[in-house]
Amino acid sequence: MAELTGRTVAVIATDGFEDSELTSPVAAVRDAGATVHVIAPEAGAITGKKGAEVEVDRTTAEAGADDYDALILPGGTGNADHIRTDAAAVALVKAMVEAGKPLGVICHGGWILADADVLRGRTLTSYPSIRTDLVNAGATWVDEEVVVDAGMVSSRTPADLPAFNAKLVEEIAEGRH
């Protein structure tokens, strides 16, 4: 497995995240040696739709792209719909993508990429119900287990997590694109 010691990875989420889509990638990058910060609109803790509770390390207003080497955007319909209305979260995502930092996005997590206006010319996958939103934002959408496009790793559902996690760790190890 790739070595991520010395890398700091941001996870942007809020209440209603798909539990496994946050906890599984976080475990994978931590197991590879990365430090992980959970970033949310408000301090305290966030709760997944199946009950997982995760402490927030920083708020979206406190976090900056220069503080992180990579980004994870978990799904969960409520999480994804709420987080994309947070201007600080959208700005952080945009800054990280524009800086060429590796990014992992799964399921409904891609909604914020449309709001950040960073999908033109990119190829990715997602949960099928947000396909039209991503295509309308300029992406080419494909139905595949895992897609990598210049450091952006995307997958569809929790069933894709083993492939997603492996590619995510690999892309973070490679660094900027």
C-alpha positions in Angstrom: 0.0 0.0 0.0 1.1 3.6 -0.7 2.7 5.6 2.1 0.9 8.7 3.2 2.9 9.7 6.2 3.2 13.5 6.4 0.0 14.0 4.3 -3.0 15.7 5.7 -6.4 14.9 4.2 -9.6 16.9 4.6 -13.1 15.4 4.7 -15.9 17.8 4.2 -19.2 16.5 5.5 -22.2 17.3 7.7 -25.1 15.5 9.3 -26.7 12.8 7.1 -23.5 11.5 5.5 -23.5 7.9 4.3 -21.6 6.3 7.2 -19.4 3.9 5.3 -18.6 6.5 2.6 -16.9 8.6 5.3 -15.6 6.0 7.7 -14.1 3.6 5.2 -12.0 6.1 3.2 -10.9 7.8 6.4 -9.7 4.4 7.8 -7.9 3.7 4.5 -5.9 6.9 4.4 -5.2 6.8 8.1 -4.0 3.2 7.8 -1.6 4.4 5.0 -0.2 7.0 7.5 -2.2 10.2 6.7 -3.6 12.7 9.2 -7.3 13.3 8.7 -9.4 16.4 9.6 -13.1 16.3 9.4 -14.5 19.7 8.3 -18.1 20.7 8.7 -20.1 24.0 8.7 -20.4 23.9 12.5 -18.1 22.8 15.3 -18.9 19.8 17.5 -19.8 16.4 16.0 -21.7 15.3 12.9 -23.9 12.2 12.7 -24.3 9.8 9.7 -27.6 8.7 8.5 -27.0 5.3 10.1 -25.8 6.7 13.4 -22.0 7.0 13.2 -20.9 10.1 15.1 -17.7 11.8 14.1 -16.0 14.7 15.8 -15.4 17.9 13.7 -11.8 19.1 13.7 -12.4 22.5 12.0 -15.3 24.4 10.5 -15.5 25.1 6.8 -14.9 28.8 7.6 -11.6 27.9 9.5 -10.2 25.5 6.9 -8.0 26.6 4.0 -6.8 24.7 0.9 -3.2 25.3 1.8 -3.7 23.2 5.0 -4.4 20.0 3.1 -2.8 17.7 0.6 -6.1 16.0 -0.4 -9.9 16.0 0.0 -12.6 13.4 0.5 -16.2 14.1 -0.2 -18.5 11.4 1.1 -22.1 10.9 -0.1 -25.4 10.7 1.7 -28.2 12.7 0.0 -28.9 15.0 3.0 -25.2 15.6 3.6 -24.4 16.4 0.0 -27.4 18.6 -0.5 -26.7 20.6 2.7 -22.9 20.9 2.3 -23.2 22.4 -1.2 -25.1 25.3 0.2 -22.2 26.2 2.5 -20.3 29.0 0.7 -17.1 28.2 2.7 -17.2 24.5 1.8 -17.8 25.3 -1.9 -14.9 27.8 -1.9 -12.6 25.2 -0.2 -13.5 22.5 -2.7 -12.9 24.9 -5.6 -9.5 26.0 -4.3 -8.4 22.4 -3.7 -9.4 21.3 -7.2 -7.8 24.3 -8.8 -4.6 23.6 -6.9 -4.6 20.1 -8.5 -4.8 18.3 -5.1 -6.1 14.7 -5.1 -9.8 14.4 -4.4 -12.0 11.4 -3.6 -15.8 11.8 -4.2 -18.4 9.1 -3.9 -22.1 8.7 -4.4 -24.0 12.1 -4.0 -20.7 13.8 -2.9 -20.3 15.1 -6.4 -23.0 17.7 -6.1 -20.7 20.2 -4.4 -18.3 19.8 -7.4 -21.1 21.2 -9.6 -21.6 24.1 -7.3 -17.8 24.8 -7.2 -17.8 24.9 -11.0 -14.9 22.5 -11.4 -16.3 19.8 -13.6 -15.8 21.1 -17.2 -13.8 18.6 -19.2 -13.6 16.1 -16.3 -14.8 12.5 -16.4 -16.3 10.9 -13.3 -19.0 8.7 -11.9 -21.5 9.1 -9.1 -24.8 7.7 -7.8 -26.9 7.6 -11.0 -29.5 10.1 -9.7 -27.1 13.1 -9.9 -25.8 12.2 -13.4 -27.7 15.0 -15.0 -26.5 17.6 -12.6 -22.9 16.6 -13.2 -23.3 16.5 -17.0 -25.0 19.9 -16.9 -22.0 21.2 -15.0 -19.7 20.1 -17.8 -18.6 16.6 -16.8 -18.6 13.4 -18.8 -20.4 10.8 -16.7 -19.7 7.1 -16.8 -21.1 4.2 -14.9 -18.0 2.5 -13.6 -16.8 1.2 -10.2 -14.0 3.8 -9.9 -12.9 6.5 -12.3 -9.7 8.5 -12.0 -9.3 11.8 -13.9 -6.2 13.9 -13.1 -6.2 13.0 -9.4 -10.0 13.1 -9.0 -11.2 9.6 -7.9 -14.9 8.9 -8.1 -17.2 6.0 -7.3 -20.9 5.3 -7.2 -22.0 3.6 -4.0 -20.7 1.8 -0.8 -20.3 -1.4 -2.9 -17.4 0.4 -4.7 -15.5 1.3 -1.6 -12.7 -1.3 -1.8 -11.7 0.0 -5.3 -12.4 3.6 -4.4 -10.2 3.4 -1.3 -7.3 1.8 -3.1 -7.3 4.3 -5.9 -7.7 7.2 -3.4 -4.7 6.2 -1.4 -2.7 5.7 -4.7 -3.6 9.2 -6.0 -2.9 10.9 -2.7 0.5 9.2 -2.6 1.2 10.6 -6.1 0.4 14.1 -5.0 -0.7 17.1 -7.1 -1.9 16.8 -10.6 
